[in-house]
Amino acid sequence: MPIVQFTRFKTEKPEEMTRVVRQAKKIFEKHGAEFLRLSRFHTGPWAGELLVTTRYANWEVYGKVQEAVSKDAEFAQVYADGLKLAELTGRNIAVSIDL
């Protein structure tokens, strides 16, 4: 069952933040995430905010990626750079349901 993590960021510098997220994508996928995608809300209470979505094959992979990223010096710098540009406004995890 795939695990999907959603992280929202509020920023006045979306182009700069896109460059930072592009770096994060390489790191997360290197450590085993199936993908990292960036979207922008165009309607609703989060209009204008950015959404980073990462997907993992299962909880085991999710845990391994989170542990690897937490020890990755390059990611620590990327994350710090991102927090200079944006405010993290929310994070959620969803578990897929097989139909």
C-alpha positions as CSV (number, residue, x, y, z in Angstrom):
1,M,0.0,0.0,0.0
2,P,1.6,3.3,-1.1
3,I,2.3,6.1,1.4
4,V,1.9,9.7,0.2
5,Q,3.2,12.7,2.1
6,F,1.9,16.1,1.4
7,T,3.8,19.2,2.6
8,R,2.5,22.8,2.1
9,F,4.6,25.9,1.9
10,K,3.6,29.6,1.7
11,T,6.1,31.8,-0.2
12,E,6.4,35.1,-1.9
13,K,9.2,33.6,-4.0
14,P,7.7,30.6,-5.9
15,E,10.4,30.6,-8.6
16,E,13.2,30.4,-6.1
17,M,11.4,27.8,-4.1
18,T,10.9,25.7,-7.2
19,R,14.7,25.6,-7.7
20,V,15.1,24.4,-4.1
21,V,12.4,21.7,-4.4
22,R,14.0,20.5,-7.7
23,Q,17.2,19.8,-5.6
24,A,15.1,18.0,-2.9
25,K,13.5,15.9,-5.6
26,K,16.9,14.5,-6.6
27,I,17.7,13.7,-3.0
28,F,14.4,12.0,-2.1
29,E,14.4,9.9,-5.3
30,K,18.0,8.9,-4.7
31,H,17.1,7.6,-1.3
32,G,14.1,5.6,-2.6
33,A,11.0,7.8,-2.9
34,E,8.9,6.8,-6.0
35,F,8.5,10.4,-6.9
36,L,8.5,14.0,-5.6
37,R,6.2,16.5,-7.3
38,L,5.5,20.2,-6.9
39,S,2.1,21.8,-7.4
40,R,0.5,25.2,-6.7
41,F,-2.9,25.6,-5.3
42,H,-5.1,27.9,-7.5
43,T,-8.3,27.8,-5.4
44,G,-9.5,27.4,-1.9
45,P,-8.0,28.5,1.4
46,W,-4.5,27.5,0.3
47,A,-4.5,29.4,-3.0
48,G,-1.0,30.4,-3.9
49,E,0.7,27.9,-1.6
50,L,3.0,25.2,-2.9
51,L,2.4,21.5,-2.4
52,V,5.2,19.0,-2.3
53,T,4.0,15.5,-2.8
54,T,6.2,12.4,-2.2
55,R,5.2,8.8,-2.7
56,Y,6.7,5.7,-1.2
57,A,5.9,2.0,-2.0
58,N,5.1,1.2,1.7
59,W,5.8,2.1,5.3
60,E,9.1,0.3,5.3
61,V,10.4,2.4,2.3
62,Y,8.9,5.5,3.9
63,G,10.9,4.9,7.0
64,K,14.1,4.1,5.2
65,V,13.8,7.3,3.1
66,Q,13.0,9.5,6.1
67,E,16.0,8.1,8.0
68,A,18.4,8.5,5.0
69,V,17.2,12.1,4.4
70,S,17.6,13.0,8.0
71,K,21.3,12.0,7.8
72,D,21.9,13.6,4.4
73,A,24.0,16.8,4.7
74,E,23.0,18.0,1.3
75,F,19.4,17.7,2.2
76,A,20.0,19.6,5.4
77,Q,21.3,22.5,3.4
78,V,18.5,22.3,0.8
79,Y,15.9,22.3,3.6
80,A,17.5,25.3,5.4
81,D,17.6,27.2,2.0
82,G,13.9,26.4,1.6
83,L,13.0,27.7,5.0
84,K,14.6,31.0,4.2
85,L,12.2,31.3,1.3
86,A,9.0,29.8,2.6
87,E,7.0,28.9,5.6
88,L,6.0,25.3,6.1
89,T,2.2,25.5,6.7
90,G,1.2,21.9,6.9
91,R,2.1,18.3,6.5
92,N,-0.1,15.2,6.1
93,I,0.4,11.6,5.3
94,A,-2.1,9.5,3.4
95,V,-2.2,5.7,3.1
96,S,-3.6,4.3,-0.1
97,I,-6.6,1.9,0.1
98,D,-6.7,-1.0,-2.4
99,L,-9.9,-1.1,-4.4
